[in-house]
Amino acid sequence: MATATQPNSPEKKDDTVEAPGTPAASGNVVIPDTNAAVALPTHSPAAAVDPDDLVDTQKTPTLMEKVQEFRARHEMWEMALFFFGGFIYDVVSLSRIDDTLTLVQSFAYLLILTGLLLLEQRFPEGTEPPRLLSKVWRWREEAVHFLFGSLLSVFMLLLFKATSGFTPYLFVVGLFALLVANELPRFRQVGPVIRVVLLSLCVTLYFACLLPVVIGRMGFWVFLLAVTLGSANVFGLMRLIQRWRPDVEFLIRNVAIPGFGVQAALLVLYLLGVIPPLPVAVQFADIYHKVERVSPGVYQLSSVDDSVWFKPWTWFGPDFAMQPGDKPYYFFRIFAPKGFAPYKVRVRWYYDHPDKGWTTYGNGFMANVSSNGTDGGYRYYATTSNLKPGAWRVVLETEDGHEIHRINFSVAPDARTEPRQYKLEYSTLKELKPLSQEDYEKTRKSAAVKPGEPSKPTGGTTPAPAPTPGSVGTEPGETAPTAEGTAQ
């Protein structure tokens, strides 16, 4: 078979086009591979290239992607927002320790936190989250820290109301430190250890608030029961996590040691008096020159102010100006939940002796307190007649020695010879803080006018008589003190 070819034409046509400036190949000359060849479309050498095809295009970000990018840029501000958001929410909404809504809400938070902790172990990072939570799973980190911050702030505020002195405040400061650490990325990266610590702490503190309200008593065995329930919660976590991670070393290191370690630490701190007693709390307390019950449910509180407004050097004088025969009165009102069993508190008087330091007088005065369930609590007072110039301190504590409240005051002789001018205040059942004499007179006049009747004109009428000092009466829900507290 014969094959016809065109004269002077190569047997194979080269479709490549050399780059400009490249010499043509001839003979056996090897062309250096220094210049890159430009490939053009083979379907049509003369086809035009769309300039838009040479520009890289990017996908338009969605709204959720923009939100995630914004969160990544402002991560520290986001942590601060969740931190202060949970804290401020509880400051505004926190009610009494026996408030049903507060107890139910805190219990719901604990259930959600326990569930999230278990789900994180069931679906660790990198695995597909549960289908029902797939849309909100990305927010679990923020939810965990918000709930922990909210619970810790509740317990910190309740303990703050129930404590006084330096040692118990250490525990409150420790809770605040955990609130801050709860928002730091370094603690987030530790893993379940910190979360088990926080959950174990919150569960025990919750039962330490709940059990006294339910049982109506406080004491060591009540707190021990709260620690037992907290330990049972840690044991339950271990059993559930063991189903998905049967690693004994992991369970001991990440669950058992931090969880049971918190319970042991809480028990020791309670025995040392660092954890304040719950649920009692002092609503108000101060030192006065005289305390008299002037009418049913009303105490008249008298004090002497030794400072003069136009003499600045007297503004920071002694808290108690003493004349012969004066006795300091420690007046306080203490709160306990409704239905709480009668309990005892002890009032101790301390004097800063120049040679011996702080010394106490006797065993203190033991007061029997009943709970009337009102917001104002139960009012009582104690006094001592062994007064000396110098620094003094009054400490109110439970029967087993846990401090509830303390107040420091200074005593100095009153050198004035003119008659004393007493500042009068009145403590009523409904008002936490004493009323001034002017405000108290207004409340008495408004109470004298019956609902639906017009008020009587004041002009030309005799003013209502002032309360008679020394009169004693009782008010429903509160009884008069049986005796004054003396610490001879």
BAPA-468050 format. One record per residue (C-alpha): x, y, z; residue in three letters. Coordinates in steps of 0.5 Angstrom, whole numbers, padded with zeros to 4 digits, always signed. Layout:
<recs>
XYZALA
...
</recs>
This chain:
<recs>
+0000+0000+0000MET
+0003+0007-0002ALA
+0002+0013+0003THR
+0002+0020+0000ALA
+0005+0026+0004THR
+0005+0033+0002GLN
+0012+0035+0000PRO
+0017+0038+0005ASN
+0012+0037+0011SER
+0014+0034+0017PRO
+0010+0027+0018GLU
+0007+0029+0025LYS
+0005+0036+0026LYS
+0007+0040+0033ASP
+0001+0043+0036ASP
+0005+0047+0041THR
+0006+0054+0040VAL
+0013+0057+0043GLU
+0013+0063+0047ALA
+0016+0069+0044PRO
+0023+0070+0044GLY
+0025+0063+0044THR
+0029+0061+0038PRO
+0026+0056+0033ALA
+0029+0048+0034ALA
+0033+0046+0028SER
+0037+0040+0027GLY
+0040+0037+0034ASN
+0040+0044+0037VAL
+0037+0043+0045VAL
+0034+0049+0047ILE
+0035+0050+0054PRO
+0028+0050+0059ASP
+0029+0056+0062THR
+0022+0059+0059ASN
+0015+0057+0061ALA
+0011+0055+0055ALA
+0004+0058+0055VAL
-0002+0053+0053ALA
-0007+0056+0049LEU
-0014+0052+0048PRO
-0013+0047+0043THR
-0020+0047+0040HIS
-0019+0054+0037SER
-0013+0058+0037PRO
-0016+0064+0035ALA
-0021+0064+0041ALA
-0022+0070+0046ALA
-0021+0069+0053VAL
-0026+0072+0058ASP
-0022+0076+0063PRO
-0027+0074+0069ASP
-0024+0067+0068ASP
-0017+0069+0070LEU
-0020+0072+0077VAL
-0021+0068+0083ASP
-0028+0068+0086THR
-0029+0067+0093GLN
-0036+0064+0096LYS
-0040+0070+0100THR
-0040+0068+0107PRO
-0047+0066+0111THR
-0049+0070+0117LEU
-0047+0064+0121MET
-0040+0065+0119GLU
-0040+0072+0120LYS
-0042+0071+0127VAL
-0037+0066+0128GLN
-0032+0070+0125GLU
-0034+0076+0130PHE
-0034+0072+0136ARG
-0027+0069+0134ALA
-0024+0076+0134ARG
-0028+0078+0140HIS
-0027+0072+0144GLU
-0025+0076+0151MET
-0030+0080+0151TRP
-0035+0075+0150GLU
-0033+0071+0156MET
-0033+0077+0160ALA
-0040+0078+0157LEU
-0043+0071+0159PHE
-0039+0072+0166PHE
-0042+0079+0168PHE
-0049+0077+0165GLY
-0050+0071+0169GLY
-0047+0074+0175PHE
-0052+0081+0174ILE
-0058+0076+0173TYR
-0057+0073+0180ASP
-0056+0080+0183VAL
-0062+0082+0181VAL
-0066+0076+0181SER
-0064+0073+0187LEU
-0069+0072+0193SER
-0069+0069+0200ARG
-0066+0063+0201ILE
-0072+0059+0202ASP
-0075+0062+0195ASP
-0078+0056+0191THR
-0077+0059+0185LEU
-0069+0060+0186THR
-0069+0053+0189LEU
-0072+0050+0183VAL
-0068+0054+0178GLN
-0062+0052+0181SER
-0064+0045+0181PHE
-0065+0045+0173ALA
-0058+0049+0172TYR
-0055+0043+0176LEU
-0059+0038+0171LEU
-0057+0041+0165ILE
-0050+0042+0167LEU
-0049+0034+0169THR
-0053+0033+0162GLY
-0048+0037+0158LEU
-0042+0034+0162LEU
-0044+0027+0160LEU
-0046+0029+0153LEU
-0039+0031+0152GLU
-0036+0025+0154GLN
-0041+0021+0150ARG
-0039+0025+0144PHE
-0032+0028+0145PRO
-0029+0033+0140GLU
-0029+0031+0133GLY
-0035+0026+0133THR
-0042+0027+0130GLU
-0046+0031+0136PRO
-0053+0028+0138PRO
-0058+0029+0132ARG
-0063+0033+0137LEU
-0057+0038+0139LEU
-0054+0039+0132SER
-0056+0046+0131LYS
-0054+0048+0138VAL
-0048+0044+0140TRP
-0044+0049+0138ARG
-0046+0054+0144TRP
-0045+0048+0149ARG
-0039+0052+0151GLU
-0042+0058+0153GLU
-0048+0055+0156ALA
-0043+0051+0161VAL
-0040+0057+0163HIS
-0046+0061+0164PHE
-0049+0056+0168LEU
-0043+0055+0172PHE
-0042+0063+0173GLY
-0050+0063+0175SER
-0050+0058+0180LEU
-0043+0060+0183LEU
-0046+0067+0184SER
-0052+0065+0187VAL
-0048+0061+0193PHE
-0043+0067+0193MET
-0048+0072+0195LEU
-0052+0067+0200LEU
-0046+0066+0203LEU
-0044+0073+0203PHE
-0050+0075+0207LYS
-0049+0069+0212ALA
-0042+0071+0214THR
-0037+0076+0217SER
-0030+0076+0219GLY
-0024+0075+0215PHE
-0024+0067+0215THR
-0031+0066+0212PRO
-0029+0071+0207TYR
-0024+0067+0205LEU
-0029+0062+0202PHE
-0033+0067+0199VAL
-0026+0070+0195VAL
-0025+0063+0193GLY
-0032+0062+0190LEU
-0030+0069+0186PHE
-0024+0066+0184ALA
-0027+0060+0181LEU
-0032+0065+0178LEU
-0026+0068+0174VAL
-0022+0062+0173ALA
-0029+0059+0170ASN
-0028+0064+0164GLU
-0021+0063+0162LEU
-0019+0059+0156PRO
-0013+0056+0160ARG
-0018+0052+0165PHE
-0023+0051+0159ARG
-0017+0047+0156GLN
-0016+0042+0162VAL
-0022+0038+0160GLY
-0027+0035+0165PRO
-0023+0036+0171VAL
-0025+0043+0172ILE
-0032+0042+0170ARG
-0032+0036+0175VAL
-0029+0040+0181VAL
-0034+0046+0179LEU
-0040+0041+0179LEU
-0038+0037+0185SER
-0038+0044+0189LEU
-0044+0047+0186CYS
-0048+0040+0188VAL
-0046+0040+0195THR
-0047+0048+0196LEU
-0054+0047+0193TYR
-0056+0041+0198PHE
-0052+0046+0204ALA
-0058+0051+0202CYS
-0064+0046+0201LEU
-0063+0041+0207LEU
-0064+0047+0212PRO
-0070+0050+0209VAL
-0073+0043+0208VAL
-0071+0040+0215ILE
-0072+0046+0219GLY
-0065+0045+0223ARG
-0058+0047+0222MET
-0051+0044+0224GLY
-0046+0039+0223PHE
-0050+0033+0221TRP
-0054+0037+0216VAL
-0048+0039+0212PHE
-0045+0032+0213LEU
-0051+0030+0209LEU
-0050+0035+0204ALA
-0043+0032+0203VAL
-0046+0025+0202THR
-0051+0027+0197LEU
-0045+0031+0193GLY
-0041+0025+0194SER
-0046+0020+0191ALA
-0047+0025+0185ASN
-0039+0024+0184VAL
-0040+0017+0184PHE
-0046+0017+0179GLY
-0042+0021+0174LEU
-0036+0015+0175MET
-0041+0010+0173ARG
-0045+0013+0167LEU
-0038+0015+0164ILE
-0035+0008+0165GLN
-0040+0006+0160ARG
-0037+0010+0154TRP
-0030+0010+0157ARG
-0028+0004+0161PRO
-0021+0007+0162ASP
-0020+0006+0170VAL
-0014+0011+0170GLU
-0018+0016+0166PHE
-0024+0016+0171LEU
-0020+0016+0177ILE
-0015+0022+0175ARG
-0021+0026+0172ASN
-0027+0024+0176VAL
-0026+0021+0182ALA
-0020+0025+0185ILE
-0023+0032+0183PRO
-0030+0030+0185GLY
-0028+0027+0192PHE
-0023+0032+0193GLY
-0028+0037+0193VAL
-0032+0034+0198GLN
-0027+0032+0203ALA
-0024+0040+0203ALA
-0031+0042+0204LEU
-0032+0038+0210LEU
-0025+0040+0213VAL
-0027+0048+0211LEU
-0034+0047+0215TYR
-0030+0044+0221LEU
-0025+0050+0221LEU
-0031+0055+0221GLY
-0029+0058+0214VAL
-0036+0056+0211ILE
-0041+0060+0214PRO
-0047+0057+0217PRO
-0053+0057+0213LEU
-0059+0059+0212PRO
-0059+0064+0218VAL
-0057+0071+0216ALA
-0056+0078+0220VAL
-0060+0083+0216GLN
-0058+0089+0221PHE
-0054+0090+0227ALA
-0051+0096+0230ASP
-0049+0099+0237ILE
-0053+0104+0241TYR
-0053+0108+0248HIS
-0060+0105+0249LYS
-0065+0100+0246VAL
-0072+0100+0249GLU
-0079+0097+0247ARG
-0084+0103+0246VAL
-0090+0099+0243SER
-0092+0093+0240PRO
-0087+0091+0235GLY
-0083+0098+0235VAL
-0076+0099+0238TYR
-0073+0106+0240GLN
-0066+0106+0239LEU
-0062+0112+0242SER
-0055+0114+0240SER
-0050+0120+0241VAL
-0046+0123+0235ASP
-0040+0126+0238ASP
-0038+0129+0231SER
-0040+0137+0229VAL
-0041+0138+0222TRP
-0036+0145+0222PHE
-0031+0141+0226LYS
-0027+0136+0221PRO
-0023+0134+0227TRP
-0029+0131+0230THR
-0032+0127+0224TRP
-0027+0121+0226PHE
-0028+0121+0233GLY
-0030+0115+0237PRO
-0036+0111+0236ASP
-0039+0110+0243PHE
-0038+0117+0247ALA
-0038+0114+0254MET
-0041+0117+0261GLN
-0041+0114+0267PRO
-0047+0109+0267GLY
-0047+0108+0260ASP
-0048+0101+0257LYS
-0047+0099+0250PRO
-0053+0095+0247TYR
-0052+0091+0241TYR
-0058+0091+0237PHE
-0059+0086+0231PHE
-0064+0082+0227ARG
-0063+0075+0224ILE
-0067+0072+0219PHE
-0068+0064+0218ALA
-0073+0061+0213PRO
-0081+0060+0215LYS
-0082+0054+0219GLY
-0075+0054+0222PHE
-0074+0050+0229ALA
-0072+0055+0235PRO
-0065+0056+0235TYR
-0059+0059+0240LYS
-0054+0064+0238VAL
-0049+0067+0242ARG
-0046+0074+0243VAL
-0039+0075+0245ARG
-0036+0082+0247TRP
-0029+0083+0246TYR
-0024+0088+0249TYR
-0017+0090+0246ASP
-0013+0090+0252HIS
-0007+0094+0252PRO
-0002+0088+0255ASP
-0006+0082+0253LYS
-0009+0083+0246GLY
-0016+0081+0245TRP
-0020+0078+0251THR
-0027+0076+0252THR
-0031+0077+0258TYR
-0034+0070+0260GLY
-0038+0065+0256ASN
-0042+0070+0252GLY
-0050+0071+0252PHE
-0054+0065+0249MET
-0060+0068+0246ALA
-0066+0063+0244ASN
-0069+0065+0237VAL
-0075+0064+0234SER
-0076+0064+0226SER
-0082+0068+0224ASN
-0081+0067+0217GLY
-0081+0075+0215THR
-0076+0078+0211ASP
-0074+0083+0217GLY
-0072+0077+0221GLY
-0072+0076+0229TYR
-0070+0082+0233ARG
-0066+0082+0239TYR
-0061+0086+0243TYR
-0055+0084+0248ALA
-0051+0089+0253THR
-0045+0089+0257THR
-0044+0094+0263SER
-0036+0092+0264ASN
-0034+0098+0259LEU
-0027+0101+0258LYS
-0024+0106+0254PRO
-0021+0103+0248GLY
-0023+0098+0242ALA
-0029+0093+0242TRP
-0032+0088+0238ARG
-0038+0084+0238VAL
-0039+0077+0235VAL
-0045+0074+0234LEU
-0044+0066+0233GLU
-0048+0060+0232THR
-0049+0055+0238GLU
-0043+0051+0235ASP
-0038+0057+0234GLY
-0040+0059+0227HIS
-0039+0066+0226GLU
-0045+0070+0223ILE
-0044+0077+0224HIS
-0038+0082+0228ARG
-0038+0089+0229ILE
-0032+0093+0231ASN
-0033+0100+0235PHE
-0029+0105+0239SER
-0030+0107+0246VAL
-0028+0114+0249ALA
-0030+0118+0255PRO
-0035+0124+0253ASP
-0032+0130+0256ALA
-0038+0135+0255ARG
-0042+0137+0261THR
-0048+0140+0257GLU
-0054+0135+0256PRO
-0054+0130+0251ARG
-0058+0130+0245GLN
-0060+0123+0243TYR
-0061+0121+0236LYS
-0067+0117+0236LEU
-0069+0111+0231GLU
-0074+0106+0231TYR
-0074+0099+0228SER
-0081+0096+0226THR
-0083+0089+0224LEU
-0083+0091+0216LYS
-0077+0095+0215GLU
-0070+0092+0215LEU
-0067+0098+0217LYS
-0069+0103+0223PRO
-0073+0109+0221LEU
-0071+0116+0223SER
-0076+0120+0228GLN
-0079+0124+0222GLU
-0080+0118+0218ASP
-0083+0114+0223TYR
-0088+0120+0225GLU
-0090+0120+0218LYS
-0092+0112+0218THR
-0095+0113+0225ARG
-0100+0118+0222LYS
-0101+0115+0215SER
-0103+0108+0219ALA
-0108+0112+0224ALA
-0112+0114+0218VAL
-0117+0108+0216LYS
-0117+0106+0209PRO
-0123+0110+0205GLY
-0123+0115+0210GLU
-0121+0122+0209PRO
-0115+0125+0213SER
-0116+0129+0219LYS
-0114+0136+0218PRO
-0107+0138+0222THR
-0108+0145+0224GLY
-0111+0146+0231GLY
-0111+0139+0233THR
-0106+0136+0238THR
-0101+0132+0235PRO
-0101+0124+0237ALA
-0097+0123+0243PRO
-0090+0120+0242ALA
-0089+0113+0244PRO
-0088+0112+0252THR
-0081+0109+0253PRO
-0080+0103+0257GLY
-0087+0100+0255SER
-0087+0093+0253VAL
-0091+0089+0248GLY
-0092+0083+0244THR
-0093+0083+0236GLU
-0096+0077+0232PRO
-0090+0073+0230GLY
-0085+0076+0235GLU
-0084+0076+0242THR
-0080+0080+0247ALA
-0073+0079+0249PRO
-0073+0075+0256THR
-0067+0078+0258ALA
-0061+0083+0257GLU
-0055+0079+0255GLY
-0049+0081+0260THR
-0042+0078+0259ALA
-0039+0079+0266GLN
</recs>
